[in-house]
Amino acid sequence: MLDQYGYFVYDNKRFYPAGQVTDGKLTFDLRSEAQSGKLIRAPFKLYVELPKSVLGKIQHRLAQRDVGISWIKERNFVISTEHDADVFSSLLARLYALEL
């Protein structure tokens, strides 16, 4: 896929050899996000932690306190690793030198 299109697709996101990943709306450089500590691994997902507005921070804290507001979702750039996580991890290590 990299040879033919210049990117590979995983979790409906395009990953480019230079380190960029995009979902069509947002684009991030995985290497710089990892160096800044904003690329975080969690069970079955890898995500870029996005800055939150004041209202977003309040909503996130309310959701964390479990006050019954289930419709509030954490607003981060999430890459689901539920499928083929070992292959995806190998690609990240080989292409971007990321060991997560």
N, CA, C and O atoms as CSV, one atom per row, in Angstrom:
chain,resi,resn,atom,element,x,y,z
A,1,MET,N,N,0.818,-1.183,0.000
A,1,MET,CA,C,0.000,0.000,0.000
A,1,MET,C,C,0.873,1.263,0.000
A,1,MET,O,O,0.569,2.238,-0.687
A,2,LEU,N,N,1.969,1.230,0.785
A,2,LEU,CA,C,2.874,2.380,0.809
A,2,LEU,C,C,3.480,2.644,-0.565
A,2,LEU,O,O,3.558,3.792,-1.003
A,3,ASP,N,N,3.907,1.585,-1.240
A,3,ASP,CA,C,4.507,1.738,-2.569
A,3,ASP,C,C,3.495,2.240,-3.590
A,3,ASP,O,O,3.821,3.081,-4.427
A,4,GLN,N,N,2.302,1.743,-3.527
A,4,GLN,CA,C,1.297,2.082,-4.527
A,4,GLN,C,C,0.660,3.454,-4.293
A,4,GLN,O,O,0.484,4.220,-5.241
A,5,TYR,N,N,0.314,3.772,-3.047
A,5,TYR,CA,C,-0.428,4.995,-2.756
A,5,TYR,C,C,0.378,6.059,-2.005
A,5,TYR,O,O,0.000,7.230,-1.992
A,6,GLY,N,N,1.480,5.654,-1.383
A,6,GLY,CA,C,2.276,6.604,-0.602
A,6,GLY,C,C,1.830,6.719,0.838
A,6,GLY,O,O,2.311,7.586,1.567
A,7,TYR,N,N,0.918,5.861,1.262
A,7,TYR,CA,C,0.431,5.816,2.637
A,7,TYR,C,C,-0.179,4.438,2.885
A,7,TYR,O,O,-0.417,3.677,1.948
A,8,PHE,N,N,-0.428,4.128,4.161
A,8,PHE,CA,C,-1.216,2.934,4.472
A,8,PHE,C,C,-2.389,3.363,5.338
A,8,PHE,O,O,-2.337,4.394,6.007
A,9,VAL,N,N,-3.441,2.566,5.317
A,9,VAL,CA,C,-4.662,2.879,6.056
A,9,VAL,C,C,-4.809,1.906,7.217
A,9,VAL,O,O,-4.666,0.693,7.057
A,10,TYR,N,N,-5.094,2.459,8.376
A,10,TYR,CA,C,-5.381,1.664,9.567
A,10,TYR,C,C,-6.423,2.441,10.360
A,10,TYR,O,O,-6.248,3.638,10.591
A,11,ASP,N,N,-7.472,1.806,10.770
A,11,ASP,CA,C,-8.577,2.412,11.515
A,11,ASP,C,C,-9.129,3.641,10.780
A,11,ASP,O,O,-9.412,4.668,11.397
A,12,ASN,N,N,-9.274,3.523,9.475
A,12,ASN,CA,C,-9.798,4.598,8.621
A,12,ASN,C,C,-8.982,5.886,8.687
A,12,ASN,O,O,-9.514,6.971,8.452
A,13,LYS,N,N,-7.702,5.771,9.003
A,13,LYS,CA,C,-6.795,6.906,9.021
A,13,LYS,C,C,-5.632,6.614,8.082
A,13,LYS,O,O,-5.213,5.465,7.945
A,14,ARG,N,N,-5.119,7.638,7.446
A,14,ARG,CA,C,-3.996,7.479,6.533
A,14,ARG,C,C,-2.694,7.805,7.255
A,14,ARG,O,O,-2.565,8.843,7.904
A,15,PHE,N,N,-1.743,6.901,7.127
A,15,PHE,CA,C,-0.430,7.050,7.748
A,15,PHE,C,C,0.603,7.204,6.638
A,15,PHE,O,O,0.730,6.337,5.774
A,16,TYR,N,N,1.339,8.314,6.667
A,16,TYR,CA,C,2.323,8.620,5.642
A,16,TYR,C,C,3.731,8.320,6.155
A,16,TYR,O,O,3.974,8.397,7.360
A,17,PRO,N,N,4.663,7.979,5.260
A,17,PRO,CA,C,6.025,7.609,5.678
A,17,PRO,C,C,6.753,8.689,6.480
A,17,PRO,O,O,7.589,8.358,7.322
A,18,ALA,N,N,6.464,9.954,6.246
A,18,ALA,CA,C,7.149,11.034,6.965
A,18,ALA,C,C,6.668,11.187,8.409
A,18,ALA,O,O,7.264,11.940,9.178
A,19,GLY,N,N,5.596,10.481,8.787
A,19,GLY,CA,C,5.113,10.518,10.167
A,19,GLY,C,C,3.744,11.124,10.350
A,19,GLY,O,O,3.202,11.080,11.455
A,20,GLN,N,N,3.164,11.687,9.311
A,20,GLN,CA,C,1.846,12.290,9.445
A,20,GLN,C,C,0.762,11.221,9.438
A,20,GLN,O,O,0.871,10.189,8.776
A,21,VAL,N,N,-0.281,11.509,10.196
A,21,VAL,CA,C,-1.477,10.669,10.198
A,21,VAL,C,C,-2.675,11.614,10.106
A,21,VAL,O,O,-2.705,12.660,10.754
A,22,THR,N,N,-3.658,11.231,9.293
A,22,THR,CA,C,-4.833,12.076,9.119
A,22,THR,C,C,-6.094,11.227,9.037
A,22,THR,O,O,-6.078,10.087,8.573
A,23,ASP,N,N,-7.182,11.823,9.501
A,23,ASP,CA,C,-8.491,11.193,9.345
A,23,ASP,C,C,-9.312,11.948,8.310
A,23,ASP,O,O,-10.503,11.683,8.147
A,24,GLY,N,N,-8.681,12.887,7.611
A,24,GLY,CA,C,-9.362,13.713,6.626
A,24,GLY,C,C,-9.725,15.086,7.168
A,24,GLY,O,O,-9.916,16.030,6.403
A,25,LYS,N,N,-9.819,15.196,8.479
A,25,LYS,CA,C,-10.138,16.474,9.117
A,25,LYS,C,C,-8.933,17.010,9.879
A,25,LYS,O,O,-8.556,18.173,9.732
A,26,LEU,N,N,-8.337,16.151,10.691
A,26,LEU,CA,C,-7.182,16.534,11.502
A,26,LEU,C,C,-5.950,15.788,11.013
A,26,LEU,O,O,-6.045,14.652,10.548
A,27,THR,N,N,-4.798,16.431,11.120
A,27,THR,CA,C,-3.525,15.814,10.739
A,27,THR,C,C,-2.524,16.040,11.860
A,27,THR,O,O,-2.431,17.138,12.409
A,28,PHE,N,N,-1.772,14.988,12.199
A,28,PHE,CA,C,-0.771,15.062,13.249
A,28,PHE,C,C,0.512,14.409,12.774
A,28,PHE,O,O,0.497,13.538,11.904
A,29,ASP,N,N,1.615,14.837,13.351
A,29,ASP,CA,C,2.903,14.195,13.127
A,29,ASP,C,C,3.153,13.295,14.335
A,29,ASP,O,O,3.363,13.785,15.445
A,30,LEU,N,N,3.130,11.999,14.122
A,30,LEU,CA,C,3.244,11.055,15.242
A,30,LEU,C,C,4.559,11.195,15.995
A,30,LEU,O,O,4.589,11.075,17.220
A,31,ARG,N,N,5.648,11.448,15.271
A,31,ARG,CA,C,6.950,11.581,15.943
A,31,ARG,C,C,6.968,12.770,16.887
A,31,ARG,O,O,7.393,12.638,18.035
A,32,SER,N,N,6.516,13.921,16.428
A,32,SER,CA,C,6.540,15.105,17.298
A,32,SER,C,C,5.549,14.967,18.449
A,32,SER,O,O,5.820,15.428,19.558
A,33,GLU,N,N,4.404,14.339,18.195
A,33,GLU,CA,C,3.431,14.125,19.273
A,33,GLU,C,C,3.993,13.169,20.321
A,33,GLU,O,O,3.754,13.349,21.516
A,34,ALA,N,N,4.737,12.156,19.885
A,34,ALA,CA,C,5.356,11.221,20.825
A,34,ALA,C,C,6.436,11.927,21.643
A,34,ALA,O,O,6.542,11.707,22.849
A,35,GLN,N,N,7.232,12.769,20.998
A,35,GLN,CA,C,8.298,13.490,21.705
A,35,GLN,C,C,7.732,14.477,22.720
A,35,GLN,O,O,8.330,14.696,23.774
A,36,SER,N,N,6.595,15.066,22.412
A,36,SER,CA,C,5.993,16.035,23.334
A,36,SER,C,C,5.171,15.369,24.439
A,36,SER,O,O,4.687,16.040,25.351
A,37,GLY,N,N,5.018,14.052,24.353
A,37,GLY,CA,C,4.265,13.324,25.376
A,37,GLY,C,C,2.769,13.317,25.165
A,37,GLY,O,O,2.020,12.911,26.053
A,38,LYS,N,N,2.320,13.762,23.999
A,38,LYS,CA,C,0.887,13.812,23.730
A,38,LYS,C,C,0.369,12.568,23.023
A,38,LYS,O,O,-0.841,12.406,22.866
A,39,LEU,N,N,1.267,11.687,22.595
A,39,LEU,CA,C,0.859,10.415,21.996
A,39,LEU,C,C,0.829,9.385,23.110
A,39,LEU,O,O,1.866,9.031,23.670
A,40,ILE,N,N,-0.356,8.910,23.424
A,40,ILE,CA,C,-0.565,8.071,24.606
A,40,ILE,C,C,-1.150,6.730,24.193
A,40,ILE,O,O,-2.040,6.659,23.345
A,41,ARG,N,N,-0.640,5.674,24.801
A,41,ARG,CA,C,-1.162,4.331,24.550
A,41,ARG,C,C,-2.052,3.931,25.721
A,41,ARG,O,O,-1.692,4.106,26.885
A,42,ALA,N,N,-3.192,3.404,25.396
A,42,ALA,CA,C,-4.145,2.902,26.385
A,42,ALA,C,C,-4.614,1.543,25.869
A,42,ALA,O,O,-4.339,1.204,24.718
A,43,PRO,N,N,-5.308,0.760,26.683
A,43,PRO,CA,C,-5.785,-0.533,26.190
A,43,PRO,C,C,-6.637,-0.380,24.934
A,43,PRO,O,O,-7.643,0.329,24.936
A,44,PHE,N,N,-6.230,-1.042,23.881
A,44,PHE,CA,C,-6.943,-1.098,22.598
A,44,PHE,C,C,-7.047,0.243,21.878
A,44,PHE,O,O,-7.888,0.406,20.994
A,45,LYS,N,N,-6.200,1.205,22.248
A,45,LYS,CA,C,-6.192,2.459,21.499
A,45,LYS,C,C,-4.874,3.194,21.700
A,45,LYS,O,O,-4.155,2.995,22.680
A,46,LEU,N,N,-4.599,4.031,20.747
A,46,LEU,CA,C,-3.469,4.941,20.771
A,46,LEU,C,C,-4.089,6.293,20.453
A,46,LEU,O,O,-4.877,6.396,19.513
A,47,TYR,N,N,-3.757,7.321,21.205
A,47,TYR,CA,C,-4.408,8.592,20.923
A,47,TYR,C,C,-3.482,9.777,21.135
A,47,TYR,O,O,-2.534,9.734,21.919
A,48,VAL,N,N,-3.801,10.845,20.396
A,48,VAL,CA,C,-3.133,12.126,20.559
A,48,VAL,C,C,-4.033,12.955,21.451
A,48,VAL,O,O,-5.195,13.201,21.127
A,49,GLU,N,N,-3.497,13.376,22.557
A,49,GLU,CA,C,-4.282,14.163,23.501
A,49,GLU,C,C,-4.401,15.588,22.983
A,49,GLU,O,O,-3.397,16.281,22.820
A,50,LEU,N,N,-5.615,16.020,22.727
A,50,LEU,CA,C,-5.873,17.344,22.176
A,50,LEU,C,C,-6.104,18.346,23.295
A,50,LEU,O,O,-6.653,17.996,24.340
A,51,PRO,N,N,-5.688,19.591,23.084
A,51,PRO,CA,C,-5.982,20.621,24.095
A,51,PRO,C,C,-7.484,20.841,24.187
A,51,PRO,O,O,-8.199,20.764,23.188
A,52,LYS,N,N,-7.938,21.109,25.369
A,52,LYS,CA,C,-9.363,21.300,25.590
A,52,LYS,C,C,-9.650,22.758,25.940
A,52,LYS,O,O,-8.840,23.430,26.578
A,53,SER,N,N,-10.797,23.224,25.517
A,53,SER,CA,C,-11.253,24.551,25.909
A,53,SER,C,C,-11.651,24.493,27.381
A,53,SER,O,O,-11.701,23.416,27.974
A,54,VAL,N,N,-11.930,25.641,27.958
A,54,VAL,CA,C,-12.368,25.684,29.361
A,54,VAL,C,C,-13.647,24.871,29.532
A,54,VAL,O,O,-13.777,24.109,30.490
A,55,LEU,N,N,-14.594,25.030,28.605
A,55,LEU,CA,C,-15.839,24.263,28.670
A,55,LEU,C,C,-15.556,22.770,28.499
A,55,LEU,O,O,-16.160,21.939,29.176
A,56,GLY,N,N,-14.644,22.438,27.601
A,56,GLY,CA,C,-14.268,21.035,27.394
A,56,GLY,C,C,-13.650,20.426,28.633
A,56,GLY,O,O,-13.931,19.273,28.962
A,57,LYS,N,N,-12.809,21.183,29.331
A,57,LYS,CA,C,-12.192,20.687,30.567
A,57,LYS,C,C,-13.243,20.432,31.645
A,57,LYS,O,O,-13.184,19.429,32.355
A,58,ILE,N,N,-14.200,21.347,31.760
A,58,ILE,CA,C,-15.273,21.186,32.755
A,58,ILE,C,C,-16.114,19.949,32.425
A,58,ILE,O,O,-16.428,19.150,33.308
A,59,GLN,N,N,-16.478,19.800,31.137
A,59,GLN,CA,C,-17.265,18.634,30.733
A,59,GLN,C,C,-16.497,17.344,30.981
A,59,GLN,O,O,-17.072,16.357,31.443
A,60,HIS,N,N,-15.216,17.345,30.681
A,60,HIS,CA,C,-14.410,16.143,30.885
A,60,HIS,C,C,-14.337,15.784,32.369
A,60,HIS,O,O,-14.452,14.613,32.733
A,61,ARG,N,N,-14.146,16.790,33.226
A,61,ARG,CA,C,-14.102,16.525,34.667
A,61,ARG,C,C,-15.435,15.998,35.186
A,61,ARG,O,O,-15.469,15.099,36.026
A,62,LEU,N,N,-16.533,16.560,34.683
A,62,LEU,CA,C,-17.850,16.064,35.085
A,62,LEU,C,C,-18.034,14.611,34.650
A,62,LEU,O,O,-18.559,13.793,35.405
A,63,ALA,N,N,-17.604,14.299,33.444
A,63,ALA,CA,C,-17.730,12.932,32.954
A,63,ALA,C,C,-16.857,11.993,33.772
A,63,ALA,O,O,-17.256,10.863,34.054
A,64,GLN,N,N,-15.655,12.454,34.158
A,64,GLN,CA,C,-14.762,11.619,34.959
A,64,GLN,C,C,-15.353,11.336,36.338
A,64,GLN,O,O,-15.147,10.260,36.899
A,65,ARG,N,N,-16.071,12.286,36.866
A,65,ARG,CA,C,-16.677,12.105,38.194
A,65,ARG,C,C,-17.916,11.223,38.144
A,65,ARG,O,O,-18.514,10.915,39.175
A,66,ASP,N,N,-18.295,10.819,36.929
A,66,ASP,CA,C,-19.426,9.912,36.742
A,66,ASP,C,C,-20.701,10.473,37.358
A,66,ASP,O,O,-21.321,9.857,38.225
A,67,VAL,N,N,-21.070,11.651,36.889
A,67,VAL,CA,C,-22.286,12.277,37.403
A,67,VAL,C,C,-23.492,11.968,36.527
A,67,VAL,O,O,-24.497,12.679,36.562
A,68,GLY,N,N,-23.385,10.909,35.746
A,68,GLY,CA,C,-24.516,10.493,34.936
A,68,GLY,C,C,-24.625,11.189,33.595
A,68,GLY,O,O,-25.682,11.170,32.964
A,69,ILE,N,N,-23.550,11.797,33.161
A,69,ILE,CA,C,-23.568,12.472,31.864
A,69,ILE,C,C,-22.818,11.586,30.875
A,69,ILE,O,O,-21.643,11.816,30.587
A,70,SER,N,N,-23.500,10.587,30.368
A,70,SER,CA,C,-22.845,9.596,29.514
A,70,SER,C,C,-22.606,10.077,28.095
A,70,SER,O,O,-21.794,9.488,27.381
A,71,TRP,N,N,-23.293,11.135,27.661
A,71,TRP,CA,C,-23.141,11.605,26.290
A,71,TRP,C,C,-21.883,12.441,26.104
A,71,TRP,O,O,-21.516,12.743,24.969
A,72,ILE,N,N,-21.211,12.824,27.191
A,72,ILE,CA,C,-19.962,13.580,27.076
A,72,ILE,C,C,-18.835,12.600,26.774
A,72,ILE,O,O,-18.586,11.666,27.537
A,73,LYS,N,N,-18.173,12.822,25.676
A,73,LYS,CA,C,-17.068,11.953,25.268
A,73,LYS,C,C,-15.762,12.723,25.348
A,73,LYS,O,O,-15.735,13.939,25.160
A,74,GLU,N,N,-14.684,12.012,25.627
A,74,GLU,CA,C,-13.366,12.622,25.605
A,74,GLU,C,C,-13.005,12.984,24.172
A,74,GLU,O,O,-13.154,12.156,23.273
A,75,ARG,N,N,-12.537,14.193,23.945
A,75,ARG,CA,C,-12.264,14.673,22.603
A,75,ARG,C,C,-10.762,14.564,22.312
A,75,ARG,O,O,-10.009,15.510,22.540
A,76,ASN,N,N,-10.347,13.427,21.817
A,76,ASN,CA,C,-8.971,13.191,21.428
A,76,ASN,C,C,-8.955,12.534,20.056
A,76,ASN,O,O,-9.974,12.025,19.591
A,77,PHE,N,N,-7.797,12.547,19.415
A,77,PHE,CA,C,-7.613,11.891,18.125
A,77,PHE,C,C,-7.254,10.436,18.420
A,77,PHE,O,O,-6.108,10.139,18.757
A,78,VAL,N,N,-8.208,9.542,18.299
A,78,VAL,CA,C,-8.051,8.155,18.731
A,78,VAL,C,C,-7.819,7.231,17.538
A,78,VAL,O,O,-8.496,7.325,16.514
A,79,ILE,N,N,-6.844,6.336,17.700
A,79,ILE,CA,C,-6.572,5.277,16.739
A,79,ILE,C,C,-6.868,3.969,17.465
A,79,ILE,O,O,-6.150,3.593,18.392
A,80,SER,N,N,-7.906,3.289,17.051
A,80,SER,CA,C,-8.279,2.030,17.690
A,80,SER,C,C,-7.293,0.946,17.290
A,80,SER,O,O,-6.987,0.782,16.109
A,81,THR,N,N,-6.800,0.209,18.268
A,81,THR,CA,C,-5.857,-0.885,18.000
A,81,THR,C,C,-6.475,-2.240,18.323
A,81,THR,O,O,-5.767,-3.175,18.698
A,82,GLU,N,N,-7.771,-2.346,18.180
A,82,GLU,CA,C,-8.457,-3.604,18.476
A,82,GLU,C,C,-8.138,-4.692,17.454
A,82,GLU,O,O,-8.170,-5.878,17.781
A,83,HIS,N,N,-7.833,-4.297,16.226
A,83,HIS,CA,C,-7.578,-5.274,15.161
A,83,HIS,C,C,-6.132,-5.190,14.701
A,83,HIS,O,O,-5.627,-4.101,14.424
A,84,ASP,N,N,-5.470,-6.324,14.619
A,84,ASP,CA,C,-4.093,-6.422,14.124
A,84,ASP,C,C,-3.138,-5.477,14.844
A,84,ASP,O,O,-2.310,-4.829,14.204
A,85,ALA,N,N,-3.243,-5.393,16.146
A,85,ALA,CA,C,-2.405,-4.483,16.928
A,85,ALA,C,C,-0.924,-4.804,16.782
A,85,ALA,O,O,-0.095,-3.895,16.774
A,86,ASP,N,N,-0.578,-6.088,16.667
A,86,ASP,CA,C,0.832,-6.453,16.543
A,86,ASP,C,C,1.420,-5.968,15.220
A,86,ASP,O,O,2.561,-5.506,15.185
A,87,VAL,N,N,0.660,-6.066,14.139
A,87,VAL,CA,C,1.119,-5.579,12.833
A,87,VAL,C,C,1.242,-4.062,12.871
A,87,VAL,O,O,2.221,-3.509,12.369
A,88,PHE,N,N,0.273,-3.390,13.455
A,88,PHE,CA,C,0.291,-1.937,13.545
A,88,PHE,C,C,1.484,-1.462,14.376
A,88,PHE,O,O,2.161,-0.506,13.998
A,89,SER,N,N,1.744,-2.124,15.501
A,89,SER,CA,C,2.887,-1.760,16.341
A,89,SER,C,C,4.199,-1.939,15.586
A,89,SER,O,O,5.110,-1.122,15.715
A,90,SER,N,N,4.294,-3.001,14.804
A,90,SER,CA,C,5.494,-3.236,13.996
A,90,SER,C,C,5.690,-2.135,12.961
A,90,SER,O,O,6.810,-1.675,12.742
A,91,LEU,N,N,4.605,-1.717,12.328
A,91,LEU,CA,C,4.688,-0.629,11.355
A,91,LEU,C,C,5.135,0.676,12.010
A,91,LEU,O,O,5.964,1.396,11.454
A,92,LEU,N,N,4.600,0.982,13.172
A,92,LEU,CA,C,5.007,2.196,13.880
A,92,LEU,C,C,6.479,2.152,14.240
A,92,LEU,O,O,7.191,3.148,14.104
A,93,ALA,N,N,6.931,1.001,14.695
A,93,ALA,CA,C,8.337,0.854,15.062
A,93,ALA,C,C,9.242,0.964,13.837
A,93,ALA,O,O,10.282,1.620,13.890
A,94,ARG,N,N,8.859,0.339,12.758
A,94,ARG,CA,C,9.705,0.326,11.561
A,94,ARG,C,C,9.694,1.662,10.820
A,94,ARG,O,O,10.752,2.151,10.423
A,95,LEU,N,N,8.537,2.251,10.630
A,95,LEU,CA,C,8.424,3.494,9.866
A,95,LEU,C,C,8.825,4.737,10.660
A,95,LEU,O,O,9.501,5.626,10.141
A,96,TYR,N,N,8.405,4.786,11.911
A,96,TYR,CA,C,8.553,6.005,12.691
A,96,TYR,C,C,9.492,5.866,13.893
A,96,TYR,O,O,9.701,6.832,14.628
A,97,ALA,N,N,10.046,4.697,14.093
A,97,ALA,CA,C,10.918,4.415,15.240
A,97,ALA,C,C,10.189,4.696,16.560
A,97,ALA,O,O,10.775,5.218,17.508
A,98,LEU,N,N,8.901,4.341,16.601
A,98,LEU,CA,C,8.102,4.537,17.803
A,98,LEU,C,C,7.901,3.201,18.502
A,98,LEU,O,O,7.329,2.279,17.921
A,99,GLU,N,N,8.351,3.090,19.705
A,99,GLU,CA,C,8.148,1.901,20.521
A,99,GLU,C,C,7.163,2.257,21.619
A,99,GLU,O,O,7.527,2.836,22.642
A,100,LEU,N,N,5.905,1.897,21.387
A,100,LEU,CA,C,4.858,2.226,22.357
A,100,LEU,C,C,4.322,1.010,23.047
A,100,LEU,O,O,3.434,1.121,23.893
